[in-house]
Amino acid sequence: MGPCQILEGMKDYIATHFGTQKDCARELGVTPATVQNWIKKNPRGILKHGPEIVAKKNTTWLQLQGEVMYREHELRDLMPIRET
């Protein structure tokens, strides 16, 4: 995986299910800054909205959880390596 792909998993998930990060924020009743926080710092924050996402979008809890877990792995394990 190249450095430019590191952030794409969670961004792609949001794009697939909401279109844009602004649309995601609007649909879930949060600010665009909150969506950015899910991508850059705290992917678990999106799980608060999991029931609504699973009910309204073509996704499952397992897919959502998998995206969150992988993003945490990227932030914890891959990002520090990339920056050195």
mmCIF file of the N, C-alpha and C atoms, coordinates in Angstrom:
data_MODEL
# 
_entry.id   MODEL 
# 
loop_
_atom_site.group_PDB 
_atom_site.id 
_atom_site.type_symbol 
_atom_site.label_atom_id 
_atom_site.label_alt_id 
_atom_site.label_comp_id 
_atom_site.label_asym_id 
_atom_site.label_entity_id 
_atom_site.label_seq_id 
_atom_site.pdbx_PDB_ins_code 
_atom_site.Cartn_x 
_atom_site.Cartn_y 
_atom_site.Cartn_z 
_atom_site.occupancy 
_atom_site.B_iso_or_equiv 
_atom_site.pdbx_formal_charge 
_atom_site.auth_seq_id 
_atom_site.auth_comp_id 
_atom_site.auth_asym_id 
_atom_site.auth_atom_id 
_atom_site.pdbx_PDB_model_num 
ATOM 1   N N  . MET A 1 1  ? 0.845   -1.178 0.000  1.00 0.00 ? 1  MET A N  1 
ATOM 2   C CA . MET A 1 1  ? 0.000   0.000  0.000  1.00 0.00 ? 1  MET A CA 1 
ATOM 3   C C  . MET A 1 1  ? 0.885   1.234  0.000  1.00 0.00 ? 1  MET A C  1 
ATOM 4   N N  . GLY A 1 2  ? 0.690   2.119  -0.935 1.00 0.00 ? 2  GLY A N  1 
ATOM 5   C CA . GLY A 1 2  ? 1.490   3.330  -1.034 1.00 0.00 ? 2  GLY A CA 1 
ATOM 6   C C  . GLY A 1 2  ? 1.036   4.392  -0.057 1.00 0.00 ? 2  GLY A C  1 
ATOM 7   N N  . PRO A 1 3  ? 1.891   5.368  0.223  1.00 0.00 ? 3  PRO A N  1 
ATOM 8   C CA . PRO A 1 3  ? 1.553   6.410  1.186  1.00 0.00 ? 3  PRO A CA 1 
ATOM 9   C C  . PRO A 1 3  ? 0.279   7.174  0.844  1.00 0.00 ? 3  PRO A C  1 
ATOM 10  N N  . CYS A 1 4  ? -0.011  7.379  -0.429 1.00 0.00 ? 4  CYS A N  1 
ATOM 11  C CA . CYS A 1 4  ? -1.206  8.144  -0.778 1.00 0.00 ? 4  CYS A CA 1 
ATOM 12  C C  . CYS A 1 4  ? -2.486  7.355  -0.550 1.00 0.00 ? 4  CYS A C  1 
ATOM 13  N N  . GLN A 1 5  ? -2.401  6.067  -0.282 1.00 0.00 ? 5  GLN A N  1 
ATOM 14  C CA . GLN A 1 5  ? -3.584  5.238  -0.063 1.00 0.00 ? 5  GLN A CA 1 
ATOM 15  C C  . GLN A 1 5  ? -3.938  5.088  1.412  1.00 0.00 ? 5  GLN A C  1 
ATOM 16  N N  . ILE A 1 6  ? -3.103  5.522  2.299  1.00 0.00 ? 6  ILE A N  1 
ATOM 17  C CA . ILE A 1 6  ? -3.300  5.287  3.719  1.00 0.00 ? 6  ILE A CA 1 
ATOM 18  C C  . ILE A 1 6  ? -4.649  5.808  4.214  1.00 0.00 ? 6  ILE A C  1 
ATOM 19  N N  . LEU A 1 7  ? -5.081  6.977  3.785  1.00 0.00 ? 7  LEU A N  1 
ATOM 20  C CA . LEU A 1 7  ? -6.318  7.560  4.289  1.00 0.00 ? 7  LEU A CA 1 
ATOM 21  C C  . LEU A 1 7  ? -7.562  7.127  3.529  1.00 0.00 ? 7  LEU A C  1 
ATOM 22  N N  . GLU A 1 8  ? -7.413  6.362  2.474  1.00 0.00 ? 8  GLU A N  1 
ATOM 23  C CA . GLU A 1 8  ? -8.526  6.148  1.575  1.00 0.00 ? 8  GLU A CA 1 
ATOM 24  C C  . GLU A 1 8  ? -9.619  5.200  2.069  1.00 0.00 ? 8  GLU A C  1 
ATOM 25  N N  . GLY A 1 9  ? -9.349  4.243  2.939  1.00 0.00 ? 9  GLY A N  1 
ATOM 26  C CA . GLY A 1 9  ? -10.357 3.274  3.360  1.00 0.00 ? 9  GLY A CA 1 
ATOM 27  C C  . GLY A 1 9  ? -11.609 3.897  3.946  1.00 0.00 ? 9  GLY A C  1 
ATOM 28  N N  . MET A 1 10 ? -11.451 4.667  4.999  1.00 0.00 ? 10 MET A N  1 
ATOM 29  C CA . MET A 1 10 ? -12.598 5.298  5.650  1.00 0.00 ? 10 MET A CA 1 
ATOM 30  C C  . MET A 1 10 ? -13.221 6.357  4.741  1.00 0.00 ? 10 MET A C  1 
ATOM 31  N N  . LYS A 1 11 ? -12.384 7.095  4.012  1.00 0.00 ? 11 LYS A N  1 
ATOM 32  C CA . LYS A 1 11 ? -12.914 8.089  3.074  1.00 0.00 ? 11 LYS A CA 1 
ATOM 33  C C  . LYS A 1 11 ? -13.757 7.411  1.994  1.00 0.00 ? 11 LYS A C  1 
ATOM 34  N N  . ASP A 1 12 ? -13.262 6.294  1.480  1.00 0.00 ? 12 ASP A N  1 
ATOM 35  C CA . ASP A 1 12 ? -14.010 5.567  0.450  1.00 0.00 ? 12 ASP A CA 1 
ATOM 36  C C  . ASP A 1 12 ? -15.327 5.027  0.995  1.00 0.00 ? 12 ASP A C  1 
ATOM 37  N N  . TYR A 1 13 ? -15.311 4.529  2.222  1.00 0.00 ? 13 TYR A N  1 
ATOM 38  C CA . TYR A 1 13 ? -16.532 4.021  2.844  1.00 0.00 ? 13 TYR A CA 1 
ATOM 39  C C  . TYR A 1 13 ? -17.575 5.129  2.931  1.00 0.00 ? 13 TYR A C  1 
ATOM 40  N N  . ILE A 1 14 ? -17.154 6.294  3.400  1.00 0.00 ? 14 ILE A N  1 
ATOM 41  C CA . ILE A 1 14 ? -18.066 7.435  3.511  1.00 0.00 ? 14 ILE A CA 1 
ATOM 42  C C  . ILE A 1 14 ? -18.552 7.866  2.128  1.00 0.00 ? 14 ILE A C  1 
ATOM 43  N N  . ALA A 1 15 ? -17.640 7.923  1.161  1.00 0.00 ? 15 ALA A N  1 
ATOM 44  C CA . ALA A 1 15 ? -18.027 8.315  -0.202 1.00 0.00 ? 15 ALA A CA 1 
ATOM 45  C C  . ALA A 1 15 ? -19.022 7.323  -0.798 1.00 0.00 ? 15 ALA A C  1 
ATOM 46  N N  . THR A 1 16 ? -18.809 6.052  -0.584 1.00 0.00 ? 16 THR A N  1 
ATOM 47  C CA . THR A 1 16 ? -19.695 5.019  -1.121 1.00 0.00 ? 16 THR A CA 1 
ATOM 48  C C  . THR A 1 16 ? -21.102 5.128  -0.552 1.00 0.00 ? 16 THR A C  1 
ATOM 49  N N  . HIS A 1 17 ? -21.195 5.385  0.742  1.00 0.00 ? 17 HIS A N  1 
ATOM 50  C CA . HIS A 1 17 ? -22.497 5.340  1.404  1.00 0.00 ? 17 HIS A CA 1 
ATOM 51  C C  . HIS A 1 17 ? -23.186 6.700  1.563  1.00 0.00 ? 17 HIS A C  1 
ATOM 52  N N  . PHE A 1 18 ? -22.409 7.781  1.456  1.00 0.00 ? 18 PHE A N  1 
ATOM 53  C CA . PHE A 1 18 ? -22.999 9.107  1.653  1.00 0.00 ? 18 PHE A CA 1 
ATOM 54  C C  . PHE A 1 18 ? -22.754 10.065 0.496  1.00 0.00 ? 18 PHE A C  1 
ATOM 55  N N  . GLY A 1 19 ? -21.784 9.798  -0.332 1.00 0.00 ? 19 GLY A N  1 
ATOM 56  C CA . GLY A 1 19 ? -21.431 10.700 -1.423 1.00 0.00 ? 19 GLY A CA 1 
ATOM 57  C C  . GLY A 1 19 ? -20.262 11.588 -1.047 1.00 0.00 ? 19 GLY A C  1 
ATOM 58  N N  . THR A 1 20 ? -20.492 12.512 -0.126 1.00 0.00 ? 20 THR A N  1 
ATOM 59  C CA . THR A 1 20 ? -19.429 13.401 0.332  1.00 0.00 ? 20 THR A CA 1 
ATOM 60  C C  . THR A 1 20 ? -19.395 13.409 1.861  1.00 0.00 ? 20 THR A C  1 
ATOM 61  N N  . GLN A 1 21 ? -18.298 13.939 2.390  1.00 0.00 ? 21 GLN A N  1 
ATOM 62  C CA . GLN A 1 21 ? -18.202 14.064 3.843  1.00 0.00 ? 21 GLN A CA 1 
ATOM 63  C C  . GLN A 1 21 ? -19.234 15.059 4.367  1.00 0.00 ? 21 GLN A C  1 
ATOM 64  N N  . LYS A 1 22 ? -19.518 16.106 3.602  1.00 0.00 ? 22 LYS A N  1 
ATOM 65  C CA . LYS A 1 22 ? -20.555 17.069 4.006  1.00 0.00 ? 22 LYS A CA 1 
ATOM 66  C C  . LYS A 1 22 ? -21.926 16.404 4.064  1.00 0.00 ? 22 LYS A C  1 
ATOM 67  N N  . ASP A 1 23 ? -22.223 15.569 3.058  1.00 0.00 ? 23 ASP A N  1 
ATOM 68  C CA . ASP A 1 23 ? -23.499 14.854 3.061  1.00 0.00 ? 23 ASP A CA 1 
ATOM 69  C C  . ASP A 1 23 ? -23.580 13.895 4.240  1.00 0.00 ? 23 ASP A C  1 
ATOM 70  N N  . CYS A 1 24 ? -22.474 13.245 4.542  1.00 0.00 ? 24 CYS A N  1 
ATOM 71  C CA . CYS A 1 24 ? -22.425 12.337 5.690  1.00 0.00 ? 24 CYS A CA 1 
ATOM 72  C C  . CYS A 1 24 ? -22.743 13.103 6.966  1.00 0.00 ? 24 CYS A C  1 
ATOM 73  N N  . ALA A 1 25 ? -22.088 14.237 7.142  1.00 0.00 ? 25 ALA A N  1 
ATOM 74  C CA . ALA A 1 25 ? -22.321 15.061 8.332  1.00 0.00 ? 25 ALA A CA 1 
ATOM 75  C C  . ALA A 1 25 ? -23.789 15.484 8.429  1.00 0.00 ? 25 ALA A C  1 
ATOM 76  N N  . ARG A 1 26 ? -24.332 15.953 7.321  1.00 0.00 ? 26 ARG A N  1 
ATOM 77  C CA . ARG A 1 26 ? -25.728 16.415 7.304  1.00 0.00 ? 26 ARG A CA 1 
ATOM 78  C C  . ARG A 1 26 ? -26.681 15.277 7.651  1.00 0.00 ? 26 ARG A C  1 
ATOM 79  N N  . GLU A 1 27 ? -26.493 14.119 7.002  1.00 0.00 ? 27 GLU A N  1 
ATOM 80  C CA . GLU A 1 27 ? -27.402 12.988 7.223  1.00 0.00 ? 27 GLU A CA 1 
ATOM 81  C C  . GLU A 1 27 ? -27.337 12.453 8.651  1.00 0.00 ? 27 GLU A C  1 
ATOM 82  N N  . LEU A 1 28 ? -26.152 12.518 9.261  1.00 0.00 ? 28 LEU A N  1 
ATOM 83  C CA . LEU A 1 28 ? -26.006 11.974 10.616 1.00 0.00 ? 28 LEU A CA 1 
ATOM 84  C C  . LEU A 1 28 ? -26.164 13.033 11.701 1.00 0.00 ? 28 LEU A C  1 
ATOM 85  N N  . GLY A 1 29 ? -26.374 14.282 11.302 1.00 0.00 ? 29 GLY A N  1 
ATOM 86  C CA . GLY A 1 29 ? -26.600 15.346 12.277 1.00 0.00 ? 29 GLY A CA 1 
ATOM 87  C C  . GLY A 1 29 ? -25.356 15.741 13.059 1.00 0.00 ? 29 GLY A C  1 
ATOM 88  N N  . VAL A 1 30 ? -24.203 15.689 12.386 1.00 0.00 ? 30 VAL A N  1 
ATOM 89  C CA . VAL A 1 30 ? -22.945 16.111 13.009 1.00 0.00 ? 30 VAL A CA 1 
ATOM 90  C C  . VAL A 1 30 ? -22.314 17.173 12.115 1.00 0.00 ? 30 VAL A C  1 
ATOM 91  N N  . THR A 1 31 ? -21.222 17.742 12.574 1.00 0.00 ? 31 THR A N  1 
ATOM 92  C CA . THR A 1 31 ? -20.523 18.740 11.774 1.00 0.00 ? 31 THR A CA 1 
ATOM 93  C C  . THR A 1 31 ? -19.531 18.058 10.829 1.00 0.00 ? 31 THR A C  1 
ATOM 94  N N  . PRO A 1 32 ? -19.157 18.739 9.749  1.00 0.00 ? 32 PRO A N  1 
ATOM 95  C CA . PRO A 1 32 ? -18.107 18.194 8.887  1.00 0.00 ? 32 PRO A CA 1 
ATOM 96  C C  . PRO A 1 32 ? -16.798 17.967 9.640  1.00 0.00 ? 32 PRO A C  1 
ATOM 97  N N  . ALA A 1 33 ? -16.533 18.791 10.647 1.00 0.00 ? 33 ALA A N  1 
ATOM 98  C CA . ALA A 1 33 ? -15.319 18.597 11.466 1.00 0.00 ? 33 ALA A CA 1 
ATOM 99  C C  . ALA A 1 33 ? -15.365 17.266 12.212 1.00 0.00 ? 33 ALA A C  1 
ATOM 100 N N  . THR A 1 34 ? -16.548 16.848 12.625 1.00 0.00 ? 34 THR A N  1 
ATOM 101 C CA . THR A 1 34 ? -16.694 15.553 13.300 1.00 0.00 ? 34 THR A CA 1 
ATOM 102 C C  . THR A 1 34 ? -16.359 14.423 12.338 1.00 0.00 ? 34 THR A C  1 
ATOM 103 N N  . VAL A 1 35 ? -16.840 14.506 11.118 1.00 0.00 ? 35 VAL A N  1 
ATOM 104 C CA . VAL A 1 35 ? -16.535 13.473 10.127 1.00 0.00 ? 35 VAL A CA 1 
ATOM 105 C C  . VAL A 1 35 ? -15.023 13.430 9.878  1.00 0.00 ? 35 VAL A C  1 
ATOM 106 N N  . GLN A 1 36 ? -14.386 14.599 9.767  1.00 0.00 ? 36 GLN A N  1 
ATOM 107 C CA . GLN A 1 36 ? -12.933 14.646 9.596  1.00 0.00 ? 36 GLN A CA 1 
ATOM 108 C C  . GLN A 1 36 ? -12.224 14.004 10.786 1.00 0.00 ? 36 GLN A C  1 
ATOM 109 N N  . ASN A 1 37 ? -12.746 14.221 11.977 1.00 0.00 ? 37 ASN A N  1 
ATOM 110 C CA . ASN A 1 37 ? -12.171 13.618 13.177 1.00 0.00 ? 37 ASN A CA 1 
ATOM 111 C C  . ASN A 1 37 ? -12.250 12.091 13.112 1.00 0.00 ? 37 ASN A C  1 
ATOM 112 N N  . TRP A 1 38 ? -13.360 11.555 12.610 1.00 0.00 ? 38 TRP A N  1 
ATOM 113 C CA . TRP A 1 38 ? -13.488 10.102 12.464 1.00 0.00 ? 38 TRP A CA 1 
ATOM 114 C C  . TRP A 1 38 ? -12.407 9.570  11.529 1.00 0.00 ? 38 TRP A C  1 
ATOM 115 N N  . ILE A 1 39 ? -12.098 10.321 10.498 1.00 0.00 ? 39 ILE A N  1 
ATOM 116 C CA . ILE A 1 39 ? -11.117 9.881  9.508  1.00 0.00 ? 39 ILE A CA 1 
ATOM 117 C C  . ILE A 1 39 ? -9.690  10.036 10.034 1.00 0.00 ? 39 ILE A C  1 
ATOM 118 N N  . LYS A 1 40 ? -9.408  11.143 10.670 1.00 0.00 ? 40 LYS A N  1 
ATOM 119 C CA . LYS A 1 40 ? -8.020  11.464 11.030 1.00 0.00 ? 40 LYS A CA 1 
ATOM 120 C C  . LYS A 1 40 ? -7.592  11.043 12.421 1.00 0.00 ? 40 LYS A C  1 
ATOM 121 N N  . LYS A 1 41 ? -8.543  10.888 13.367 1.00 0.00 ? 41 LYS A N  1 
ATOM 122 C CA . LYS A 1 41 ? -8.147  10.641 14.752 1.00 0.00 ? 41 LYS A CA 1 
ATOM 123 C C  . LYS A 1 41 ? -8.917  9.546  15.457 1.00 0.00 ? 41 LYS A C  1 
ATOM 124 N N  . ASN A 1 42 ? -10.233 9.546  15.317 1.00 0.00 ? 42 ASN A N  1 
ATOM 125 C CA . ASN A 1 42 ? -11.071 8.678  16.144 1.00 0.00 ? 42 ASN A CA 1 
ATOM 126 C C  . ASN A 1 42 ? -12.142 7.977  15.325 1.00 0.00 ? 42 ASN A C  1 
ATOM 127 N N  . PRO A 1 43 ? -11.770 6.950  14.578 1.00 0.00 ? 43 PRO A N  1 
ATOM 128 C CA . PRO A 1 43 ? -12.769 6.279  13.744 1.00 0.00 ? 43 PRO A CA 1 
ATOM 129 C C  . PRO A 1 43 ? -13.914 5.646  14.531 1.00 0.00 ? 43 PRO A C  1 
ATOM 130 N N  . ARG A 1 44 ? -13.693 5.323  15.793 1.00 0.00 ? 44 ARG A N  1 
ATOM 131 C CA . ARG A 1 44 ? -14.768 4.707  16.591 1.00 0.00 ? 44 ARG A CA 1 
ATOM 132 C C  . ARG A 1 44 ? -15.959 5.633  16.788 1.00 0.00 ? 44 ARG A C  1 
ATOM 133 N N  . GLY A 1 45 ? -15.742 6.922  16.635 1.00 0.00 ? 45 GLY A N  1 
ATOM 134 C CA . GLY A 1 45 ? -16.835 7.884  16.808 1.00 0.00 ? 45 GLY A CA 1 
ATOM 135 C C  . GLY A 1 45 ? -18.013 7.617  15.890 1.00 0.00 ? 45 GLY A C  1 
ATOM 136 N N  . ILE A 1 46 ? -17.746 7.082  14.703 1.00 0.00 ? 46 ILE A N  1 
ATOM 137 C CA . ILE A 1 46 ? -18.830 6.813  13.749 1.00 0.00 ? 46 ILE A CA 1 
ATOM 138 C C  . ILE A 1 46 ? -19.752 5.700  14.247 1.00 0.00 ? 46 ILE A C  1 
ATOM 139 N N  . LEU A 1 47 ? -19.254 4.851  15.140 1.00 0.00 ? 47 LEU A N  1 
ATOM 140 C CA . LEU A 1 47 ? -20.063 3.721  15.628 1.00 0.00 ? 47 LEU A CA 1 
ATOM 141 C C  . LEU A 1 47 ? -21.284 4.183  16.417 1.00 0.00 ? 47 LEU A C  1 
ATOM 142 N N  . LYS A 1 48 ? -21.224 5.387  16.987 1.00 0.00 ? 48 LYS A N  1 
ATOM 143 C CA . LYS A 1 48 ? -22.389 5.940  17.692 1.00 0.00 ? 48 LYS A CA 1 
ATOM 144 C C  . LYS A 1 48 ? -23.590 6.013  16.743 1.00 0.00 ? 48 LYS A C  1 
ATOM 145 N N  . HIS A 1 49 ? -23.297 6.203  15.464 1.00 0.00 ? 49 HIS A N  1 
ATOM 146 C CA . HIS A 1 49 ? -24.338 6.329  14.449 1.00 0.00 ? 49 HIS A CA 1 
ATOM 147 C C  . HIS A 1 49 ? -24.551 5.025  13.686 1.00 0.00 ? 49 HIS A C  1 
ATOM 148 N N  . GLY A 1 50 ? -23.938 3.959  14.161 1.00 0.00 ? 50 GLY A N  1 
ATOM 149 C CA . GLY A 1 50 ? -24.024 2.662  13.499 1.00 0.00 ? 50 GLY A CA 1 
ATOM 150 C C  . GLY A 1 50 ? -25.439 2.180  13.226 1.00 0.00 ? 50 GLY A C  1 
ATOM 151 N N  . PRO A 1 51 ? -26.334 2.199  14.203 1.00 0.00 ? 51 PRO A N  1 
ATOM 152 C CA . PRO A 1 51 ? -27.692 1.718  13.933 1.00 0.00 ? 51 PRO A CA 1 
ATOM 153 C C  . PRO A 1 51 ? -28.368 2.469  12.783 1.00 0.00 ? 51 PRO A C  1 
ATOM 154 N N  . GLU A 1 52 ? -28.192 3.771  12.750 1.00 0.00 ? 52 GLU A N  1 
ATOM 155 C CA . GLU A 1 52 ? -28.785 4.581  11.681 1.00 0.00 ? 52 GLU A CA 1 
ATOM 156 C C  . GLU A 1 52 ? -28.134 4.272  10.326 1.00 0.00 ? 52 GLU A C  1 
ATOM 157 N N  . ILE A 1 53 ? -26.814 4.137  10.309 1.00 0.00 ? 53 ILE A N  1 
ATOM 158 C CA . ILE A 1 53 ? -26.098 3.837  9.065  1.00 0.00 ? 53 ILE A CA 1 
ATOM 159 C C  . ILE A 1 53 ? -26.533 2.483  8.508  1.00 0.00 ? 53 ILE A C  1 
ATOM 160 N N  . VAL A 1 54 ? -26.568 1.479  9.363  1.00 0.00 ? 54 VAL A N  1 
ATOM 161 C CA . VAL A 1 54 ? -26.935 0.127  8.925  1.00 0.00 ? 54 VAL A CA 1 
ATOM 162 C C  . VAL A 1 54 ? -28.392 0.090  8.452  1.00 0.00 ? 54 VAL A C  1 
ATOM 163 N N  . ALA A 1 55 ? -29.271 0.836  9.121  1.00 0.00 ? 55 ALA A N  1 
ATOM 164 C CA . ALA A 1 55 ? -30.686 0.843  8.743  1.00 0.00 ? 55 ALA A CA 1 
ATOM 165 C C  . ALA A 1 55 ? -30.937 1.558  7.411  1.00 0.00 ? 55 ALA A C  1 
ATOM 166 N N  . LYS A 1 56 ? -30.172 2.601  7.134  1.00 0.00 ? 56 LYS A N  1 
ATOM 167 C CA . LYS A 1 56 ? -30.461 3.432  5.963  1.00 0.00 ? 56 LYS A CA 1 
ATOM 168 C C  . LYS A 1 56 ? -29.558 3.182  4.760  1.00 0.00 ? 56 LYS A C  1 
ATOM 169 N N  . LYS A 1 57 ? -28.405 2.581  4.979  1.00 0.00 ? 57 LYS A N  1 
ATOM 170 C CA . LYS A 1 57 ? -27.437 2.412  3.894  1.00 0.00 ? 57 LYS A CA 1 
ATOM 171 C C  . LYS A 1 57 ? -27.256 0.935  3.579  1.00 0.00 ? 57 LYS A C  1 
ATOM 172 N N  . ASN A 1 58 ? -26.712 0.658  2.424  1.00 0.00 ? 58 ASN A N  1 
ATOM 173 C CA . ASN A 1 58 ? -26.479 -0.723 2.006  1.00 0.00 ? 58 ASN A CA 1 
ATOM 174 C C  . ASN A 1 58 ? -25.162 -1.218 2.607  1.00 0.00 ? 58 ASN A C  1 
ATOM 175 N N  . THR A 1 59 ? -25.167 -1.436 3.927  1.00 0.00 ? 59 THR A N  1 
ATOM 176 C CA . THR A 1 59 ? -23.981 -1.887 4.649  1.00 0.00 ? 59 THR A CA 1 
ATOM 177 C C  . THR A 1 59 ? -24.422 -2.705 5.856  1.00 0.00 ? 59 THR A C  1 
ATOM 178 N N  . THR A 1 60 ? -23.469 -3.375 6.473  1.00 0.00 ? 60 THR A N  1 
ATOM 179 C CA . THR A 1 60 ? -23.761 -4.187 7.658  1.00 0.00 ? 60 THR A CA 1 
ATOM 180 C C  . THR A 1 60 ? -22.904 -3.699 8.820  1.00 0.00 ? 60 THR A C  1 
ATOM 181 N N  . TRP A 1 61 ? -23.264 -4.150 10.015 1.00 0.00 ? 61 TRP A N  1 
ATOM 182 C CA . TRP A 1 61 ? -22.450 -3.840 11.191 1.00 0.00 ? 61 TRP A CA 1 
ATOM 183 C C  . TRP A 1 61 ? -21.034 -4.357 10.991 1.00 0.00 ? 61 TRP A C  1 
ATOM 184 N N  . LEU A 1 62 ? -20.921 -5.545 10.428 1.00 0.00 ? 62 LEU A N  1 
ATOM 185 C CA . LEU A 1 62 ? -19.599 -6.141 10.229 1.00 0.00 ? 62 LEU A CA 1 
ATOM 186 C C  . LEU A 1 62 ? -18.746 -5.287 9.293  1.00 0.00 ? 62 LEU A C  1 
ATOM 187 N N  . GLN A 1 63 ? -19.323 -4.782 8.225  1.00 0.00 ? 63 GLN A N  1 
ATOM 188 C CA . GLN A 1 63 ? -18.572 -3.923 7.305  1.00 0.00 ? 63 GLN A CA 1 
ATOM 189 C C  . GLN A 1 63 ? -18.155 -2.623 7.994  1.00 0.00 ? 63 GLN A C  1 
ATOM 190 N N  . LEU A 1 64 ? -19.069 -2.005 8.713  1.00 0.00 ? 64 LEU A N  1 
ATOM 191 C CA . LEU A 1 64 ? -18.761 -0.763 9.411  1.00 0.00 ? 64 LEU A CA 1 
ATOM 192 C C  . LEU A 1 64 ? -17.669 -0.991 10.457 1.00 0.00 ? 64 LEU A C  1 
ATOM 193 N N  . GLN A 1 65 ? -17.820 -2.027 11.237 1.00 0.00 ? 65 GLN A N  1 
ATOM 194 C CA . GLN A 1 65 ? -16.817 -2.337 12.259 1.00 0.00 ? 65 GLN A CA 1 
ATOM 195 C C  . GLN A 1 65 ? -15.466 -2.635 11.620 1.00 0.00 ? 65 GLN A C  1 
ATOM 196 N N  . GLY A 1 66 ? -15.465 -3.347 10.513 1.00 0.00 ? 66 GLY A N  1 
ATOM 197 C CA . GLY A 1 66 ? -14.222 -3.653 9.820  1.00 0.00 ? 66 GLY A CA 1 
ATOM 198 C C  . GLY A 1 66 ? -13.509 -2.398 9.340  1.00 0.00 ? 66 GLY A C  1 
ATOM 199 N N  . GLU A 1 67 ? -14.266 -1.443 8.813  1.00 0.00 ? 67 GLU A N  1 
ATOM 200 C CA . GLU A 1 67 ? -13.669 -0.171 8.382  1.00 0.00 ? 67 GLU A CA 1 
ATOM 201 C C  . GLU A 1 67 ? -13.047 0.567  9.559  1.00 0.00 ? 67 GLU A C  1 
ATOM 202 N N  . VAL A 1 68 ? -13.764 0.584  10.673 1.00 0.00 ? 68 VAL A N  1 
ATOM 203 C CA . VAL A 1 68 ? -13.259 1.260  11.872 1.00 0.00 ? 68 VAL A CA 1 
ATOM 204 C C  . VAL A 1 68 ? -11.996 0.574  12.373 1.00 0.00 ? 68 VAL A C  1 
ATOM 205 N N  . MET A 1 69 ? -12.016 -0.742 12.456 1.00 0.00 ? 69 MET A N  1 
ATOM 206 C CA . MET A 1 69 ? -10.851 -1.473 12.955 1.00 0.00 ? 69 MET A CA 1 
ATOM 207 C C  . MET A 1 69 ? -9.636  -1.284 12.047 1.00 0.00 ? 69 MET A C  1 
ATOM 208 N N  . TYR A 1 70 ? -9.867  -1.315 10.738 1.00 0.00 ? 70 TYR A N  1 
ATOM 209 C CA . TYR A 1 70 ? -8.746  -1.131 9.827  1.00 0.00 ? 70 TYR A CA 1 
ATOM 210 C C  . TYR A 1 70 ? -8.203  0.286  9.905  1.00 0.00 ? 70 TYR A C  1 
ATOM 211 N N  . ARG A 1 71 ? -9.089  1.275  10.039 1.00 0.00 ? 71 ARG A N  1 
ATOM 212 C CA . ARG A 1 71 ? -8.619  2.659  10.151 1.00 0.00 ? 71 ARG A CA 1 
ATOM 213 C C  . ARG A 1 71 ? -7.811  2.851  11.429 1.00 0.00 ? 71 ARG A C  1 
ATOM 214 N N  . GLU A 1 72 ? -8.242  2.214  12.524 1.00 0.00 ? 72 GLU A N  1 
ATOM 215 C CA . GLU A 1 72 ? -7.462  2.284  13.756 1.00 0.00 ? 72 GLU A CA 1 
ATOM 216 C C  . GLU A 1 72 ? -6.081  1.667  13.555 1.00 0.00 ? 72 GLU A C  1 
ATOM 217 N N  . HIS A 1 73 ? -6.029  0.549  12.842 1.00 0.00 ? 73 HIS A N  1 
ATOM 218 C CA . HIS A 1 73 ? -4.751  -0.094 12.536 1.00 0.00 ? 73 HIS A CA 1 
ATOM 219 C C  . HIS A 1 73 ? -3.864  0.855  11.721 1.00 0.00 ? 73 HIS A C  1 
ATOM 220 N N  . GLU A 1 74 ? -4.447  1.521  10.725 1.00 0.00 ? 74 GLU A N  1 
ATOM 221 C CA . GLU A 1 74 ? -3.674  2.467  9.922  1.00 0.00 ? 74 GLU A CA 1 
ATOM 222 C C  . GLU A 1 74 ? -3.106  3.580  10.795 1.00 0.00 ? 74 GLU A C  1 
ATOM 223 N N  . LEU A 1 75 ? -3.938  4.156  11.649 1.00 0.00 ? 75 LEU A N  1 
ATOM 224 C CA . LEU A 1 75 ? -3.506  5.264  12.492 1.00 0.00 ? 75 LEU A CA 1 
ATOM 225 C C  . LEU A 1 75 ? -2.458  4.825  13.511 1.00 0.00 ? 75 LEU A C  1 
ATOM 226 N N  . ARG A 1 76 ? -2.655  3.667  14.110 1.00 0.00 ? 76 ARG A N  1 
ATOM 227 C CA . ARG A 1 76 ? -1.781  3.186  15.169 1.00 0.00 ? 76 ARG A CA 1 
ATOM 228 C C  . ARG A 1 76 ? -0.482  2.606  14.622 1.00 0.00 ? 76 ARG A C  1 
ATOM 229 N N  . ASP A 1 77 ? -0.582  1.778  13.589 1.00 0.00 ? 77 ASP A N  1 
ATOM 230 C CA . ASP A 1 77 ? 0.569   1.007  13.159 1.00 0.00 ? 77 ASP A CA 1 
ATOM 231 C C  . ASP A 1 77 ? 1.226   1.501  11.867 1.00 0.00 ? 77 ASP A C  1 
ATOM 232 N N  . LEU A 1 78 ? 0.464   2.008  10.940 1.00 0.00 ? 78 LEU A N  1 
ATOM 233 C CA . LEU A 1 78 ? 1.026   2.375  9.645  1.00 0.00 ? 78 LEU A CA 1 
ATOM 234 C C  . LEU A 1 78 ? 1.443   3.844  9.573  1.00 0.00 ? 78 LEU A C  1 
ATOM 235 N N  . MET A 1 79 ? 0.663   4.724  10.143 1.00 0.00 ? 79 MET A N  1 
ATOM 236 C CA . MET A 1 79 ? 0.987   6.157  10.066 1.00 0.00 ? 79 MET A CA 1 
ATOM 237 C C  . MET A 1 79 ? 2.330   6.478  10.718 1.00 0.00 ? 79 MET A C  1 
ATOM 238 N N  . PRO A 1 80 ? 2.652   5.971  11.926 1.00 0.00 ? 80 PRO A N  1 
ATOM 239 C CA . PRO A 1 80 ? 3.953   6.288  12.508 1.00 0.00 ? 80 PRO A CA 1 
ATOM 240 C C  . PRO A 1 80 ? 5.122   5.823  11.621 1.00 0.00 ? 80 PRO A C  1 
ATOM 241 N N  . ILE A 1 81 ? 4.975   4.681  10.970 1.00 0.00 ? 81 ILE A N  1 
ATOM 242 C CA . ILE A 1 81 ? 6.022   4.167  10.094 1.00 0.00 ? 81 ILE A CA 1 
ATOM 243 C C  . ILE A 1 81 ? 6.184   5.095  8.901  1.00 0.00 ? 81 ILE A C  1 
ATOM 244 N N  . ARG A 1 82 ? 5.089   5.515  8.341  1.00 0.00 ? 82 ARG A N  1 
ATOM 245 C CA . ARG A 1 82 ? 5.083   6.367  7.155  1.00 0.00 ? 82 ARG A CA 1 
ATOM 246 C C  . ARG A 1 82 ? 5.772   7.708  7.425  1.00 0.00 ? 82 ARG A C  1 
ATOM 247 N N  . GLU A 1 83 ? 5.629   8.232  8.626  1.00 0.00 ? 83 GLU A N  1 
ATOM 248 C CA . GLU A 1 83 ? 6.153   9.553  8.935  1.00 0.00 ? 83 GLU A CA 1 
ATOM 249 C C  . GLU A 1 83 ? 7.629   9.547  9.301  1.00 0.00 ? 83 GLU A C  1 
ATOM 250 N N  . THR A 1 84 ? 8.230   8.399  9.515  1.00 0.00 ? 84 THR A N  1 
ATOM 251 C CA . THR A 1 84 ? 9.649   8.355  9.885  1.00 0.00 ? 84 THR A CA 1 
ATOM 252 C C  . THR A 1 84 ? 10.543  8.368  8.683  1.00 0.00 ? 84 THR A C  1 
# 
